[in-house]
Amino acid sequence: MLLSVHIELWGFPMKPAPFDYYAPETVDEAVSLLKKLEDDDIDAKILAGGQSLMPMLSLRMARPDALVDLGKIKTLDYIREENGVIHIGAMTTKRAAEDSALLQQKQPLLHVATQHIGHRQIRNQGTVGGSFAHADPAAEYGAVAQALGMEMVVVGPDGERVIPVDEFYLSFLTTDIDCSEVLTEVRAPVMPGGTGWGFQEICRREGDLAIAGVAVTLKMEAGSCVDVVIAVFGVNAIAARLDDAEQVVNGNTPGEALFAQAGKAAAAALDEPITDVHATAEYRRSLIATLVKRCLTEAVSRAA
Amino acid sequence: MTVLQQVELTVNGVSYEREVDPRMTLVDFLRHELRLTGTHVGCEHGVCGACTIIKDGQAVRSCLMLAAQADGTSLQTVEGLRNAESGELHPIQQAFIEEHGLQCGFCTPGFLMSTLELLGDNPNPTDQEIKDALDGNLCRCTGYQAIIQSVRLAAAKTQSGKLAGAHGSA
């Protein structure tokens, strides 16, 4: 009764606050639109797949004046290899990345990390670029990007920029992408032959946001671990590599004691981890120690 | 004043053309504009999976999309499962009834649609594959065991249906 009066007088109640909606069909069109909105001092937000933005809109944690939906731009949906580099169009769905034989064979770490993102229904609609640009601290791609030294390609009014990962993520949900720029592509090197890799995360339910996670790559040379890379996510505002833990392993013979020591070094090297409803800082530290150990074991078993 | 957005889409084989407020979610559009109330609204932020529908052959959460984003797509909702001509229930629906894959039934439309995608991709899934495909759907009556049994039976029914079809008796 009350609801029907409400609908009659003010229309159907909506979860998100009002916004203007645009659906440009090309990157150029999107960039000029974003530039114009910026010049007019209109707070615009890009909608890629919307799997993180939609809840924020519905809960009114985000109240942009304008939404620029990239869903109609068909040129940003691809996965291809060129000269040892894998190029992924920003609007490629995570499901397409998960189903990509190229990714599975040439960049298995990125492939497996993709399978850990959300539930299947989320991966069907969510995009690879959306996840990078959203920069959630618990996003798998953050650590993978750090581990692999990925690059992000953005296009703005002044043309294209290629941003290395260590300049891309600035803080919690914040990247180097300017208001009038669009992320168009992410690039990852093909995984060199013989590389061992590991990926582990902990969440309450499979597919939920990770409480903590680790990505590792390494190589074996004459029985020793070399080129060891250890990256963590879900614990601090942005994913990071942990040099202290890497150095514990580099040049040494793999073994349980060494990996436990690396786990301890990783936990100690963390900035004060996040405490939230899912876990305390102390628990996250302890998870990192365990996951680093597991990832190293996994990576050594895969290394040729 | 918000500019209304023109949306053209197909739902369960029927074409619709509507003007929508851009901030209207797809699930609200289905329920309130098209009066297809079989798709349920649960958490409305992508956790529970009650609103799962099929978009262009893949399961998506209709609360995590705007109606405007669905322009040009082909959707299937739980109403589209039943055979339109014979009125017969879909083998997945039949299996959920036979194995008691529901208690209160609120989450069921979502489970049915996630199962539809799973069996389309993988007609003979293992228990682990069933669990992986359904991990985005919550049942608060805690009926997961019966749901997994239902999906197993649905797979068997779909398989035997196909065999029957091959012999011309479907």
Interface residues (C-beta under 8 A of the other chain):
Chain A: G11 F12 M14 K15 P16 A17 P18 F19 D20 Y21 A23 L47 G50 Q51 M54 P55 L57 S58 L59 L67 D69 G71 R95 G118 H119 R120 Q121 I122 N124 Q125 R205 E206 G207
Chain B: T2 V3 Q5 D21 P22 R23 M24 T25 D28 H32 E44 H45 G46 G49 T52 K55 Q58 A59 V60 R61 C63 L64 M65 L66 A68 Q69 D71 S114 E117 K131 D132 A133 D135 G136
